Amino acid sequence: MKTAADLKNGERVTITNIDESHPSARRILEVGFTPGQEIELISASIFSDPLAFAIRGTLIAIRKNEAECIKVL
């Protein structure tokens, strides 16, 4: 299954699930990455960490390992 960490710049997808077993899952949910939300990868740093996503009209940067718990479609 594809995760938010696999996205290319400018790619827009919908969140299908958050892997609750991931240590950062609660934080990810608290900042607004919830199932059903549309996200777009705006930019990635030179080493792809952190990643900046547009979600709910704002820009949020998270670490690549945190983005791996966000399942997308």
C-alpha positions as CSV (number, residue, x, y, z in Angstrom):
1,M,0.0,0.0,0.0
2,K,1.2,3.5,-0.8
3,T,2.2,5.9,1.9
4,A,2.6,9.7,2.1
5,A,6.3,9.1,2.2
6,D,6.1,7.7,-1.4
7,L,4.6,10.8,-3.0
8,K,6.2,12.9,-5.6
9,N,6.2,16.7,-5.5
10,G,2.8,18.1,-6.5
11,E,1.1,14.7,-6.1
12,R,-2.4,15.0,-4.6
13,V,-4.0,12.0,-2.8
14,T,-6.6,11.1,-0.1
15,I,-5.7,9.6,3.2
16,T,-7.2,6.2,3.6
17,N,-5.8,5.1,7.0
18,I,-3.3,5.9,9.7
19,D,-1.1,3.0,11.0
20,E,-2.0,3.1,14.7
21,S,0.9,0.9,15.6
22,H,3.4,3.6,14.5
23,P,4.9,5.6,17.5
24,S,4.0,8.9,15.8
25,A,0.4,8.0,14.9
26,R,-1.3,10.0,17.6
27,R,0.7,13.1,16.7
28,I,-0.1,12.7,13.1
29,L,-3.8,12.5,13.9
30,E,-3.6,15.6,16.2
31,V,-2.1,17.8,13.5
32,G,-4.9,17.0,11.1
33,F,-3.8,14.0,9.0
34,T,-7.1,12.1,9.3
35,P,-8.7,9.5,7.0
36,G,-10.7,11.2,4.2
37,Q,-8.5,14.3,4.0
38,E,-6.9,15.3,0.8
39,I,-3.1,16.0,1.0
40,E,-0.6,17.3,-1.5
41,L,3.2,17.0,-1.2
42,I,4.4,20.5,-1.7
43,S,8.1,20.0,-1.2
44,A,10.8,17.6,0.1
45,S,14.2,18.7,1.4
46,I,17.3,17.6,-0.4
47,F,17.4,14.3,1.5
48,S,13.6,13.9,1.5
49,D,13.4,14.7,5.2
50,P,11.3,16.6,6.2
51,L,8.3,16.6,3.8
52,A,6.0,19.5,3.5
53,F,2.3,18.7,2.9
54,A,-0.7,21.0,2.1
55,I,-3.6,19.9,4.2
56,R,-6.8,21.7,5.3
57,G,-5.5,25.0,3.9
58,T,-2.2,25.0,5.7
59,L,1.3,23.7,5.2
60,I,2.6,21.1,7.6
61,A,6.1,19.6,7.6
62,I,6.7,16.1,9.1
63,R,9.5,13.6,9.1
64,K,9.7,11.0,6.4
65,N,9.4,8.2,9.0
66,E,6.2,9.8,10.3
67,A,4.8,10.1,6.8
68,E,5.2,6.3,6.4
69,C,2.3,5.7,8.8
70,I,-0.1,7.6,6.5
71,K,-1.7,5.3,4.0
72,V,-3.0,7.0,0.9
73,L,-5.0,6.3,-2.2
